[in-house]
Amino acid sequence: MNDTSNNPDTTPQELNALFISACYHHEKNEFEKAVTIYNQLMPLVPPSALLHFNCGLALYELGEHNKADIQYRIALKEDETDPDIPYNHGLNLRRLGEIAEAITCFEKVVTLGDTSLDTLYNLALCYQDLEQFEEAERLYTTILKTAPNHTASLNNYAYLCHKSGSTTKAIKLYSRLLAINPTHNAARHMLNSLSGKTTNSAPLDYVETVFDNYAGDFEKSLVEKLHYKAHSLLKELYLRHFNEGPRKNCLDLGCGTGLTGLEFRSYCTDLTGLDISKKMLRQAAGKNIYDTLVKDDILHYLRSITGVFDMIVAADVFTYIGDLDQIFSACTARSSTGALFLFSVEESTTERFELKTTGRFGHSLHYISRLSRDHGWNQVDASLSQLRKDKGNWINGLLLLLEKK
């Protein structure tokens, strides 16, 4: 820490004491306190790479990525030789969705002599984000030559192959990962999907991880890139049959970032959002549209409460659940007489449901109709629709509106 003070009333000893205090709070994960002291120090000393870098690290941990970006840029200006600065700046830029600039940072790290697995892995992730699969594959291959059991690279490389249509290679990579870690639920689920083995549901930890990782870019990716519209189509379906006043108690199953909540808010007196992803719920909370937000899985939540709902909506949720029998049973138990149940499913030509090669479930209208009858729901409407795109092609699905008998 440079002891040259811009304030003659502050001694070098006092400045060092402040810096030590900030580092102490930082090491204790008391990031807000650390940032406060770092900011207190900044006007008192000349620009310091270490001070601004540390502040950037603390802001990153607080999720203040835009503020962290400012601090990393100052640190980089003061010291262009420390690979830790562009490395952490790259991590932060990826969180901000600035993938091309993140690549520039990680490439600089490599130029500075850091070719560690972490650097190469994060660089590979960035290329994968930009769908520059050949460059990502080159890096994953390099990593796995050095560290054959690098499970994160195996998992992401397998997913890359899966997404780009290299099914045989994806199966081999997922199998290799499971040989190393037989409890890797995500790999097991994706291998099942590619091998034609239909299970009852996707593992909860897999779903939670997918959406925690997806939260920051969720709406941009889903709406702008994939043209997702199940949430708005369900509202149109609702208004086609019901135009009376708002329903009292409503539940948005798998609410995500709140896309469906925005569509249905004006038709609900009290709206609860339920999701398994903490980061998705954080995004939803920022919209201020829900009266209550709950982090839980669907079955546990519905079985643990005592109240009833007048409307339940589930947009693009059952694509992660194959066997819906228990879901229907729980929704029936937690619904008032005359309650509505609106949801979307991807279409399946099987008699019941299937796990598709995408890792998502499809359901047949025959199966949904049977469940509706068995669990006390009248089928008001069942419409074929295009829900979203995948690899440029529309995904066909069903929009269902049920009313409790």
N, C-alpha and C positions, 0 to 999 in steps of 0.2 A: 504494500500500500504506500503510495507516494505521500510523504508527510508535508509537502509544500502546500500551505494553506492559502486560500483566497480571502480568508477572513483573519486579520491580524489578532482578533480577540480570542481565537481558538488555537490552542497549543497543539503541536504535533502529538503529544501524549493523549490529549482529549480526542483527537481524530482517530488515532489507533484504537482507543478504547471503544469508540462508537463502532468502528469496523469490526472489531472482535465481538462486540455485542450482537451486531447484525448476523455475523457468521454463526454465532452460538444459536440464535433463534432459527436460522436457516437449517442447521444440522438437526435441530429438534423438530423440524417440520412445522415450525410456527412461521409460515411464509408471509402472512400479512404483517407481522411485527418486523420481520427481516426487511421487507420492501419499504416499510415506513422509515427505517433507519438508513437504508441505502439511499432513499430519496432525500433524507435529511443531510447526508454526506455530500451528495453530488454538487451542490452550489458552493461547498466549502473547499473543494480540492480541484485541481486540474483534471480534465478527462482521463479516466483510468480504465483500461481494458478489463481489469479484474473486477472493479466495482460494477461496471455496467453489465458484464457477463454474469456475475452473481445475481444481480437484480433480474436479468432476463430469465435465469434459471428459476428463481422464486416465482416470477410472474407466470411462467409456463406451468408450474405446479398448481397455480391458482386458476388456471384456465384463461388467464388474461393474455391471449396470444397476440393481439394487436399491440398491446403495450410491451410485451416481451420482444416483439419484432423491432421496435424502436431501440431498445437497449442492446440487442445483439448487433444491430447495424453500427451503433456507436463503438461497441467493443471491437468489431471487425476493422473499423477505420483506425483505431488506435493500435491494433496488433494484427497483422496479416500473416503471422507465422505460427500461431497456435491453432492446431487442427481442431481442438475442442470447441472453439467458437463457431466456425462454419458447420461443424457436425450438429451442434445443438440448435443452431439457427435453421438448419435443414429440417430437423424434427419439427420445429415450430412452424416453418413454412408449410410443411405437409398438413399440419393441423388446420392451417388457414386455407388450404386448398390451392396454394400457390406451388403446384407440383413442378413446373418447369424451373422455377427459381430454386426450389429445393434440390433438384438434380444438380444445378450449378454449384450449390454449396457442397454437396457430397462429392462431386467431382474434384472440387478444390481440396477437400480433405484427403482424397487419394493422391492428388498432386503433391501435397505436403508430406506424403510418406505414410499416411495411415491407411493401410489396406486390411484392416481388421475385419472379422466376420460381421460385426455390427454395422460397420460402414458399408460394406458390400451388400448386406441384406437390406438396409434401408434404401440404398440406391436402387436395388432390384424392385422394391415395393413401389418406388416412384415411377419407374418405367412401366410397371404393371398397371398403376393407376392411369397412366396415359395410353394404355393398351399398346404399348411398344413391346410386344411380347418377345420378339427375338432378342432384344437387348436384355430384358428381364431374365429370359431363359439362359443366356450366356452367363449372367452373374450367378444365378442359382446353381448352375452346373459347376462354376468355379468354386463356390462355397462348399458344395457337396463332395468335391474331390478332396478338399482339405479336411472337411468335417462331415463324414458320411451320415452321422446321426444328428445333424442339425435339423431338429424336428420342425421348427418354424419355416425353414426353407423348403423342406419336403412338403409341408402342408400347402404353402402358397404356390409352389411350383406345380403341385398336383392340381390345385384349383385353376391355375393358369391354363394348364393342358385341358382340363375339363371345360373351361369356358371357351377355349379356342377350337374345340372339337377334336383334340387329340385323345380320344377316349382310351385307347389301349395304353398309352403312356400314363394317363391319369390313373388308371386302375393299378398299374404297376407301382406308381409312386404312393398311392393311398395304401396299398398292401404293404409296401416297404415301411411306411410310417407306422402302421398297426403292428408290424413285427417288432418294432422298437418300443412302441407304447400301445399295448392292447386296449387301454382304457380311453383312447383318444376318440371321443364320441362324434366329433365333427367328421373325422376321417371315415369312421364306420358308417355314418349316415350317408355321406357322399358316395362311398364305395357301394353301399346297398342300392343307391339310386342308379348308378351306372351298370350294376350287375342285374338289374331287373327284379330285385328283392323288395317287396312292399312290406313296410313295417307299420305299426299302428300310429306312430307319431315321431316327429323329429325330437331329439334330445333337448330338454329345456336349457341346459347350459350352452348348447350349440346355438339355439335361437337367441338367447340373451347376448352371447358374444357377437353374433352377426349384427344385431341391431345396435349394440353399444359401439361397435366399430363403424357402423353406417350412419350414426346419428347426425354427425356434423354436415354431411353432404346428402342426407336422405332426400329432402324435398327437391333439391336441384336435380339429382340423379333420377328420381322416380317420376317426377312430373315433366321435366324438360327433356330428358334423354329417353325415357321409356314411355312417355305419354300416358302415364297412369291416370285413370279416371273413375275407378270403382267407387270412390267416396262421393263424387258428384252424381254418378249414375244411380246410386242408392237413394240419394235425396230426391232425384227426379221420380224414382219409383214410388217413394213415400207420398209425394205430392200428387201423383196420379190417382191415388186412392183415398187420401186423407187430407182434408184442409181445415179441420176444426182447430180449436185453440191448442196451445202447447201441451205436451204430455208432462206430467208432474215429475216423476223420477225416471231418469234415463241413464243408460250405461253404454259407454263406448269401449267395447272389448278390443284389446290390442290397439290402444289409441295412438301409439307412436308419437309423432310430433304434433298431432292435433289437426291433421287435414280433415278427417271426418267430423271432428268436433266443431270445426268452423262451419261446415255445411249444416249441421243439425242444431247448433246453439240456439237459434231463434225459435226452434220447435220444442224446446225443453225448458221446464221451469228450473229443474235441478239436474246438472249433468256431471256424472262421474266418469273419469278416465282411468282405465286400467291397462298397465303394460308391465312386461317383465324386464324391460330395459331402463335402467336408471338414467342413462344419457338421453334416451328418447323423451322420458318424462321431464327432464330438465328443459328440453326444447319446447315441449308442450306448455310447461308452466309459464314460459315467457310470453305466450299468446294471451294469457288471462281469460280463457274461455271456459275453463272447468271450475265447478264449485268444489270438487274433490279430485285429487289425483292419488292413485294407489299403485305401489310397486308389488306385484304378485303374479303368479301364474293363474290362469283362468279358473281351473278346477278348484284349486285351494281357496281362492278368494270366494267363489260362489258357494262353496261348502262351509265357509267360516262365518258368513254374515247371516242376519236374520230377516232383514227387510226384503221388500219386493220392488221390482221395477215395472214401469208402464211401457218402456220401450228399450230394447237391446239392439245395438248395431255392431256389426263386425265386418269391416271392410278389409279384404286381403289378409285375413287372419287364419282362416282354416286351411290355407295353403301349407301350413306347418303342422297340421293335425290331420291324420288319416281317418282313424276311427272316431266318429263324432257322437257316438251313442251316449257316452257319459256327459259330454258337453250339452247335448240336448236335454238330458235328464236334469242337469244342474240348472240350466236356463229355465226350464219349466218350473222347478221348485222355487225359483227366485223371481217369478213373474206374476203379476196380478191378472185376474180374469180380464180378457180383452186386450192384454198387452200385445205389442208388436215385436217381431223378431226379424230384423233385416240383415242380410249378409250376402257376401259374394263367395263363390268357389270357382276354381278353374275346372273346366269341363273334362270329364273322363268318359271314355267309351266302354269301360268295364262295368260290371254289374254293381260294384260297390264303390271302391276308391282305389287309387294307385299312386305309388311313389314314382314320379317322373324322373327322367335323367337330369333335370334341372335341380333336383333336390327338393322340389315342391310337390305337394299332393294335389291330385285332381279327384273330383267326385262326380258321380253320375246323378242325373235327375231322379232316376228310379230309387237310388239309395236315399237321397234327401227326402223324397216323398214318403218313403216307408218310415223313416225316422220321425217325420212330422206327424204322421198318423199315430205311431206308437207312443209318442210323448205328448199328445194332446194339442196339436197345432193344426189349424186350418191353413191350407196353402192358398193365399190370396192371389199371388202372382209368382210366376217363374219365367224369367225372360233370358233369352240368349243374348250375349253382348260381347264386345271386344273390350277387355279390361286394361291391357297395357301391351307394350311391345317387348319382344325378346329377340335380339339379333336381327332387328328390322322387321320381324314378322309379328302380327297381332296374336295375342293369346286369347283364345275364346273361353268364355266363362258363363256362369249362371248368376243372375241376380234374383234373390229370393225375398219374398215378403210373406211372413206367416203371422197369424193372429191366434192367440191362445183361446181355446174353447172355454 
